[in-house]
Amino acid sequence: MKASEGRLGRVFVIRLEDGDKLPDCLERFAEEKGISAGHVILVGGIGSGRVVVGPESAEERPPRPMLLPISGPSEVAGVGVLAPNREGKPVLHIHAALGRSGQTMTGCLRYGVNTWLVAEAIIYEITGVKAVRVMDEANGLELLEVKED
């Protein structure tokens, strides 16, 4: 394990509108506000998109993601980490649980989901951390690299 200590910066309360695409809209917001690193909490509704629900095989590299479509308007509760990539652009890694009609699907929202009606997000900016998302060729993913203090 590696860790970098930071400080709480600004806090943003955001209302997402019907059709706003995640994680794109929050990454764009972070870039516009100059947020490099942060913590994201999400609640509300998701109407469409696909969720990564695991790799097809634990042994395959890079792993092929299993994708499930969202079957209709669903409740969502999610949490994510914002960190810059090598170019300094904030990238949001967010996982969420989506519920509909007594069924729950949990996974990564990286391929994009669309808000249904409304969703609410809070971004807690973290300043002073030494972290960056770096492409890991073997896994085909931008993974968080933390430089220890």
C-alpha positions, -999 to 999 in steps of 0.1 A, spaced: 0 0 0 11 35 -7 -4 68 6 -1 105 1 -16 129 26 -36 159 14 -60 185 27 -96 192 21 -101 220 -3 -133 233 -18 -166 214 -16 -190 215 -45 -227 205 -44 -239 197 -79 -273 189 -94 -271 168 -125 -299 173 -150 -319 147 -170 -296 132 -197 -262 144 -182 -236 117 -189 -214 104 -162 -185 103 -156 -179 129 -185 -199 158 -170 -182 155 -136 -147 153 -152 -155 183 -173 -168 202 -142 -136 193 -123 -114 205 -152 -133 238 -155 -130 244 -117 -93 234 -116 -100 203 -94 -71 179 -98 -79 153 -71 -111 147 -51 -137 124 -37 -172 121 -53 -204 110 -38 -234 104 -61 -271 98 -54 -302 100 -76 -315 84 -108 -298 68 -138 -318 60 -169 -295 44 -195 -260 33 -202 -238 3 -194 -221 -8 -162 -189 -29 -159 -198 -58 -137 -166 -77 -137 -140 -91 -160 -149 -121 -181 -119 -140 -167 -97 -133 -137 -66 -147 -155 -69 -128 -189 -48 -97 -194 -58 -72 -203 -92 -82 -188 -123 -81 -210 -150 -62 -191 -184 -77 -187 -210 -50 -195 -246 -50 -185 -271 -25 -199 -293 -5 -175 -328 -18 -180 -346 14 -172 -347 43 -146 -328 31 -116 -319 45 -82 -281 51 -78 -257 54 -49 -220 58 -59 -186 68 -48 -155 77 -67 -120 91 -68 -109 120 -90 -72 120 -99 -53 135 -128 -39 115 -157 -4 122 -171 -17 152 -190 -32 167 -158 -68 161 -168 -91 149 -140 -103 113 -144 -131 99 -123 -131 63 -113 -166 57 -99 -185 26 -88 -221 26 -80 -250 4 -70 -281 8 -92 -315 -6 -81 -347 -12 -100 -377 -33 -91 -360 -51 -62 -329 -59 -82 -295 -44 -77 -265 -41 -101 -232 -29 -88 -202 -19 -109 -180 7 -126 -196 35 -146 -165 42 -168 -183 35 -201 -209 61 -193 -244 63 -179 -271 90 -183 -289 107 -155 -326 100 -153 -345 131 -141 -320 143 -115 -289 132 -97 -269 149 -70 -232 148 -65 -208 162 -40 -171 168 -49 -147 172 -21 -115 187 -35 -83 172 -21 -52 194 -23 -15 185 -19 -18 148 -28 8 132 -50 -13 109 -72 -17 104 -109 -36 79 -131 -11 60 -153 -19 36 -182 -11 1 -171 -5 -16 -205 -8 -52 -191 -42 -44 -177 -54 -19 -202 -65 5 -175 -55 39 -161 -45 29 -126 -39 52 -96 -3 57 -88 4 72 -54 37 87 -45 44 83 -8 50 113 13 
